């Protein structure tokens, strides 16, 4: 038997605009090399997450800056070098700039849903658009496990002040495009150094200050589990009231309580892993996804 190769991974989005009083519009691109009309998507880069790839590719191919909403599904197909898997999310447009035609994408068009479905080249992508048009608006709440910290045995100070390792600092930097893909504007963290340092690169890149909560530290959570639940309930309520995507960073022993607080069955999370809970207008989790780093 020949060696089995891993599939080539790609990501994109079904970007839908819903003008008040008008029919929904869908964002499509035309690729001159294939002479097709398709959804914006592209290949995963080194150390990149699929959500980060989806946001980046949409902006590169269309000039439209989006945040991701609900995951829609994936399309798998064979190519010359093996298998390719493309993952898609619902995309919410935040801003846009003019796209300069190039050899990869020469036309970008916002089309009514009916026109888009008629013009699209591939049936499996039409299925994704049909699905996306039925989805309701949600707001993401992201739970982040802090990045890799110095080993406890190598740290002589207070545990709350234990910093990230070199690997952890790289993981923290890699979180920037992932949190950005979901449009995070509220940055919350346990007040422990390793958690705050995990969120610092995104805070600096986005301009959103970190809000520190001592109730989410290991020490306080161990003595007051109810305090963790109350803090998370406040954060869920904030997302519900403001519709502003929020990310909160915590510790391994506290993460099960944090996950349960958003209605997600608790599961171990690797360092710098992220749980994305998609909350509806009532603050209920209607879908969730998990992402981990390869670093």
C-alpha positions, 0 to 999 in steps of 0.5 A: 500500500502507498503512504497515506497523505494528510489532506490539504486544508483550506478555509473560507466563508459564506459572507451574507449581507442583509440590508434592511428591507431588502433581500440578502446578498451573497459575496462571490468571486470569479477566478479567471484560471478556472472561469468559475464563480465560487465562494472566497476561500484559500489554503491554510498557512504554516501555524495558521488555524482554519478560522484565521485562514478563513478570515484572511482569505476572504479579505485577500480575495475580496477586500471585505473584512469579516468576522466569523459566525456559525460554522457551516460545514466542509467540502471534500474533494480529490485533487491531483496530489490527493484530497482537499478539505475546505471548511466554511463559516458564516461571514459577517462583513465589518468593513471593505475596501476596493479589490484590485483584480489579479490573476487569482480573482478578477471579479468580486460581486455582491449578488442577491441570493437567487442570482448567486445560487444560479451563477455559482459553479459548484453544487456543493457550494450552493448547498452551503449557501442554502444552509447559511441563509437559514442561520440566525445571528449569533455572537461568539464567546471564546474560552481560552486556556493560557499558553504554555507557562514556565514549569512550576518546579523552575519558578521560585516566586508566587504561582500567580506571577509565573510567566509564559515560556518561550513556546507559550509566547509564540502560542500567544502571538499565534492567538492573534489571528484566531481571536481576530477571526471572530471579531473579539472586542472584549478581552477578559482574563484571570489576573494571573500573569500567565493568563494576562500574558496570553491575551497581551499580544491580541490586546496590543494588536487590536487596541482592546484593553485586558479586563482582569478577574481574580475570581478566575485564578486557580487559587480563588476558584478552588475556594469559591467555585460559585464565584467562577460561575457568577463571573461567567454568567456576567460575561454571558450576559454582557455578550447577550446585551452588547452583541460584542464578541468576547474572549476570556482566558483561564487555567486548566483546573478552572476550565471545566467550570467555565465550559459548563457555564456556557452549556458546553460539556467540559473537555480537557484543553491543550495550552492555548486551545480555544473553545468558541461558543456561539450564543443566540439572542437569549445567551444560549449556546446553539453551537460550539467549536474547538481549536488547538495549536500545532505549536 
